[in-house]
């Protein structure tokens, strides 16, 4: 067999193998959903009929259903999940759409049952059973799919359930998306390299990724390498080349084509398409979160901040006294930072430095250089004795709960930064302005000051692009152990 035929055979086997993995995952997901539905309906049945727990007043509705109803309800529910594309790999294993669709489909199913019961007497089910089923089905489906997703994330780190991907183009946007994909192994992308006419084949462009071929050889490369996904960066390609990729692969069942828009750095906030004069035009969302996400996050922020302030008020008083007795100067320090939409505000902190700190630092040129590079000093001569304790325990940040109540910060979010630090974020700085900065975040639970500045930027971008309420709760849950462990705190 020739080398070309061998490569084509390997590429075909890779595609078949990965398609088989996806099919097995869908089958497993279908079975898991069926078992969860049986469990949910069974628990609702036992709670309502065996234990006699009624959620509503007695009525003339049937008080006990035949037990086989539990199994009769499963097929239509699975069909509804399928109709909402919850077995479509395009909507699975990434983002929050999968969870949103689960919430939508269960709500619609309950609504259909309630409406249908007015027209079909045999569907007049116990209201308590319907309510319990809705709560249990929704909750258990979300838990099951969350658990399966994280099992898949572990498998992807081992090369299972991944997609062999090439990036067409080699400009700055192409290299940025490569960096993002490599930094997120749970995305399931096995990045093979770049396809471009601007660099010789075999040359390494970014993060040890080579140029695997020229644009004209893309069809051959797809077959030889078993490519399942093509990411097209329009930067550096002319219009006809972009159209050619679309024509060749837009309807190919074995290859997915994804186009990376220009102005990559502003797309974290999402986009809307609106027809004006029959012309579809794209506009950017001003904020990253939708209406309901913003409402839930705001409620969590305000309730959490009020509770935290009430519980910590005695501690705040003690710390204020200690700061005042330790060194002359104000109790609080106002740090000028940038908020959502680029609006400046003062973030409150307990003062941890001497008021003549700048004069002290002038005697340490090496520390000045370190501060300029990382915006942190491990051994800072300006820090007071009480200030050192506050920093190690992160108690100096407690006054930022006031910023949360003022609507300037969130309990969880990216790091707050000064206007001078904006340049450190490069092309990502506009993404940073789509959400409020947080008291805690991925940076806080990942090592704080031990994390390099580049990794801080990456963690912030990951949070902004992958925000969910569950991620916020997870970060809050892990913040206390991170603070108690004092990892990276100085």
N, C-alpha and C positions, 0 to 999 in steps of 0.2 A: 504494500500500500504506500502511495506517495505521501510526502509530508503534509501536503495540502489536504488530501483526503483524510489523513489521520486527524488533523486539526479540526476538520469539519465534523468528523465522527465524534470527537471529544466534545465539541461545542454542542452538537445535537443531544448527546447524552446528558450534558449539563442542564440543558433546557428541560428535557424530559424528566430528569431527576428532581429538579426544583418544582416543576409543575406538579409532579406526584406528591411532593411534600406539601404544597399548598392544598391539593385535593384532600389529603389525609387530615390536614388541619381543619378544613371545613367539615369533613365527616365527624371528626372528634368534637368540633364545636356544636354540631347539630345534635349529637348524642348527649353532650353535656347540657345543652339547653333543654332537651326533652326530660332528662333526669331532674333538673332544677324545677321545671314546671310541675312534674309529678310530686316532687317534695313540697313545693309551695302550695299547690292545691290540696295535698294531703294534710299539711299542717293547718290550712284554713278550714278544711272539713272537720278535722278533729277538734280544733278550738271551738268552732261554732256548734257542732252537733254532738260530739262525744262528751265535751266538757260543759256544753250548754252556756258558753259565754256569748251573750247577745250584745251587740254594739248599739242596737236601736230598740225602740219600743216594739212590743209584740204586734203582729199584723196578721192578715189572712194569707200571707205568703207561705209556701211550703216550709215546714220547720226542719225537715230532713230530706236530703237528696239521696238518690241511689248512689252507692259508692262508685259504680262504673262511670259516673259523670266525670270523675277525676281524670280518667283516661280519655274520655270523649273530648274534653276541652283541650288536650295537648295538640292534636294535629292542626286545628284552626289557628292556634297560637303560633305554632312553628311556621305555618303558611304566612301569617301576618308578619313575622320576623323576616321572612324571605322577601316579602313584598316591600318591606322597608330597607331592603338591600343590606341586611345584617349578616348575610353570608357572602357578600361581595368584597373581595380582597381590597378593593379601592377604598373602602370605608373602615377597614379593620386595622388594628395594631398600631395606631398612631393618631394623635390629636384627641379631641373630645367628641367628635361626630358620632362615634359608635355609641357612647353613653347617652348622648342627646337623643339618638334614634330609639334606644331602648325606652327612655322616658316617654317619648312621643307615642310609640306603638302601644305601650301598656295603657296610657291614658285614652287613646282612641278606642282600644278594645273594650274598656269599661264603658265608655260613652255609647258604643254600638250596642252592647248588651242591654244597657238601661233603656235606650230608645226602642230596641227590638222587643223588649218585654211588654211594651204597651200594645204591640200588634200581634204577638205570638204568645198565647198563654203558657205553652210548655217552657218558655224561657223566663218565666216569672220566678227567678231564683231569690233565695234569702239575701236581703240587703247586707246582713252581717257577713255572709259568706263572700259576697262580691267585694266588699270593702277589704276584708282580710286577704282575699286572693290578690287584689290589686297591690296592696302594700307588700305582701310577701313575694309575689312574682317580680315586682320591680326591684326590690332590695336584693333578692337572691340572684337575679340575672346580672345586676350590676356587679355584685361581689364575684360571681363566677367569671364574668368576662374580664374583670380587673385581674383576677388571679391567673387566668389563662394567658392574658397579655404579658404578664411578668414572667411566666414560664417560657413563653416564646422569646422574650428579651434575653433570657439566659441561654436559650438554644442558639439565638443569633450570634451571641458572642463566640459560639463554637462553630460558626459557619453553617448552621442549619436554618432553613427558612429565610435565606438571603436571596438577593437579586444581583446578578452580574450586570454591572453598570459601566458605561463609558460616558464621558462628557465631551460633547462636540463643541470645540472652541477651546481657547487657551488664554483668554484675556483675564483681566483682574476679577471680573465677576465669576468666571469659571473656576478660578483658583480659590475664591472665597467659598463657593458652594462645595468644592472638594474638601476644604478645611472643615466646614460644618459637618459634612457627611462622615468624615473620618473621626471627628470628635464625638460622634453619636453612634456607637456600634449597635445600639438597640434599634436603629432605623432599618436595619436589615439590608444595607447596601454594601455589596462587595465591589468596591471601586477598582476597576482594572486600569484606568488611565485616561489620557486625553486623545482626541482625534482632531488633528489640525494640520493645515498646510504650512503654517508659519514656523514650525520647528522640525528638525530632523527626527525620524523615527528612532526611538530608543533613548532620546535625551530626557533627562529628569527635570521636571518643571516645578513641582510643589509636593512637599511631604513624601518624597521618594516615589511619586507617581510618574510613570514614563509616558511618552507619546507612543501610542500603540499603532498608529497608522495615519495616513493622510485622509482628507475628506472623501476623495474619489474612491477610496478603498473601503468605505464604511459598510456597504452590503457584504463584502467578503469577510470583513472583521466580525460582523454580527454572527455569521455562520461559524467562522473559525473559533471564536472565543466563547460562543454560547451566550451572547449578549441578550439580556431580557429587558433591559431598560436603557433608554438613551435620554440623557439630559442635554438639552440644546441651549447653549448660551449664544444669543444673537450677536453679542459683542464680537466684532472681527469677522462676522459672516455677512455676505451680501444677501439681499432679499431672495434671489433665486435659489441659493443654497438652503435657506431656511424652509422655503416652500418644497424643495426636493425631499428633505427629510420628512416633512409632513406627508407628502404624497406616497412615499415609499413605506411608511410605517404607521400611519394614523389608523389603519384598519387591519394591521397585522395582529393576529390573536396571540402570537408568541412574544411580541415586543411592545413594551409600553414606551411612549414618547412623552417627555415632559419638557416644556419650554420654560427656561429661566428668563423672567422679564428683565428688561433693562432697568436701571435705577434699583438694583437689587437691595440696596441699603435702606430703602424706604418701605419695603413691602411687608415688614413684620406686623404692621398695623392692620393688614388685610385690605381688601379692595371691594368695591361695588361696581356693578355694571348697570348702566341706565341708558335707555334709548332716548336720544334727543333728535327729533326729525328723522326717525328710523335709522339713526346711526348709533351703534353701541359704543358708548364711551366709558372709560374706566376712571373712577375717582378713589382716593385713599380715605380710609376711615381715620378720623382724628384721634381715636383712642384704640387700644388693642382689644379691650373687652367689649362684649355686647351688652345690651341693656340689662338683661337678667343677671349676667355674670357680675356686672358692676354693682347692681343692687345688693346681691348676696355678699359680695366682697366688702362693700361699704357697711352693711349690717354687722358682719363679722368684725370689722375694724372698730366700729363705735362701741359695740357691746363688749368686745374684748378689752378695749382701752379703758372703759369705765370700770369694769371689774378689776382690772390690773391696778389701776390707780387707787381704788378703794382698799384693796388688799395690801398694797405696798405703802400706803400713806405713812404709817409709823416708821417704816424703814427710811422713807424719803426724808422725814424730819431728822432722824438720827444722822444720816449721811450729810445733810446740809450743815448740821452743827459741827461734825468732824471736819468738813472742808473749811469752814470758817475759822476753826481753831488751829488747823494745820498750817495755813499760810495766808498772808493778807491778800485780799482781792475778792471779787464777786463769787457767789455760789455757783452761778450758771455761766456757761460759755455759749455764745451764739455763733454757730458756724454757717457761713453763707454758702448755700448749695443750690442746685438746679432741680426744680420739680417737674411735674408733668406739663408738657407743652412749653418747656423752657422757662417757666416762671420761676424767678429766684425767690427764696425764702430763707429764714434763719432757723436752722435745726438746733433745738435745745439739747445741751449735754451738761452734766455736772463738770465743773472745772477740774481738770486733772493736772494742769501745768502752773508753774509760777508765772506771775504777771510779767516778769522781766525775761521771759523765755527766749525771745528773739536775741537779746543781748548775750545770753548764755550760749546760744547756738553759734553765734559769730566766732566763737573761739574753737569751733570744731569743723573745719572745712570738709573733712571726709564725711561727716554726718550730714552736712548740708547737701552734698552730692547724692548720698543715699536717699535722703528725703525727697529730693527732686525727681529721682528715678522711680521710687516705689510708693511715695507719699506715706511711708511708715518707717519708724525707727524702732529697732529691737531694744536698744539701750539708749533711751532718750534722757539726756541730762536735765531736761526742762521739767520732767514729771515729778510731782510731789510724792511724799510717802503715801498719803491717802489716795492720791491719784493713781499710783501704781496698783494698789489694791482694787480700785474701781475698774481699772482697765482689765486686770486679770479676770475679774468676775463679770465684766460687761455691765456692771451696775451704773456706769457713767451714762449709759444710753437710756435709762429709765425715763428721764424727762421728755424724751421724744414721744411718749404717749400723749403729751399735750399737742404735738404736731399732728398726731393721728386724729385727735378730736377737732383740730382746726381744719381737717381735710387736706392737709399738705402731704401727709405720709400715710403709708399703709403698715399694718403689722408685718406683712410679708411682701417682699418686692426686691428689685435690684438694689445694689448699693447706692447710697446717695453720694453724689460727687460734686466737686466745686466746678465753677465755670472753667478754671484752668485745666481740669482733668478731662474736659470734653474732647480735646484733641487726642487723648490717649485711646479713645474709643474709635477713632478714625471714621470709617464709613458707617459704623454701627451707632454713632451718637444719636442719629435721628430716631432709631428704634427705641433708644433708652428713654426718650421723651414721651412715649406713648402710654406709660404706666407711672404710677406714683412710686417713689423710692420707699424701701421698707426698713423697719427696725431690724428685722432678721431676714434671711434669705438663703439661697443655696451657698453663697460665699461663707455665711456664718457657720453653717453646719459642715463645711468641707475643709476646715482648717484655718479660716480667717487669715491672719497675716502670714501664715506659712504658705499660702497659695500665691503663685506668681501673678503679676498684674495681667498677663495675657490670659491666664486661666480665669481670673476674676471676670474679665470681659466675656469670655466664652460662657461662663456660668450664668451671667446676667442675660446674655442673649438666649440661652437655652430656656431660662425661666420665662422670658417675655414671649417666646414663640410657642411654648408648651404649657401655658398657664391653665390650670384647672383648680377648682375648689379643693379637690383631693390633694393636689400638690401643696397647696397652702397649708392644709391640715397636717400633712406629713412633715413639712418643714417646721411648723410650730411644735409638733410632737418631738422632733429631734433636736430642737434648739436647746432645751434644758440640759440634756446630757452633754451637748457640745460646750455649753457654758460651764457646767460643773467640771467637765474634764479639762477645761482651760487650754485646749489645744489651739495653738497659734494666737493666743491672747497676750498682747504686750502693747 
